[in-house]
């Protein structure tokens, strides 16, 4: 019989992604100011520094979706949280990760290396309600931050894509968060370096939207990875 599945590596991988993004953000912060001295003397142009901040954000949101997927399928296999608890399943646990992916996707031949599942907030909440009692631990962690996570996904998409759809969706989010006209050539990096507005609707920690979004993602990951109201699993003697 194989080793039981664990979410530890999934959680650690996401934590590494958070740390990497914060480190990159902090290394670019001295170069993001748009003034004459910065443009003429700094080794990194402000626009490029802001682009790097946006790319760091893209990497974190992508890692967050990988964390949600990896945690979800492992909980379906009966994995326990980092706090040695597990969510209540509506059906019996899957015997393997392959079976768990087949159940979630509805495709017996689903291969996560070749196929793609959407883990948007709505998709995740719908799946959680289907497979876990009360949708926990995903429902509580994500519902309270639903708008913020939806915005983060739209912002990420704008970094990854230059399509008219991605630009239009980003503009809607940026206008709502700023409540004012957008300057010409307003970028994702520009938005992420804005001070946190009330319209952000997410956990607040730090001065910028970049910091606030990362804090919200980390808080949600902590809740999903070890919610106190899971059924307690006795420790091995």
Order of alpha helices (4+ residues) and beta strands (2+ residues): alpha-alpha-alpha-beta-alpha-alpha-alpha-alpha-alpha-alpha-alpha-beta
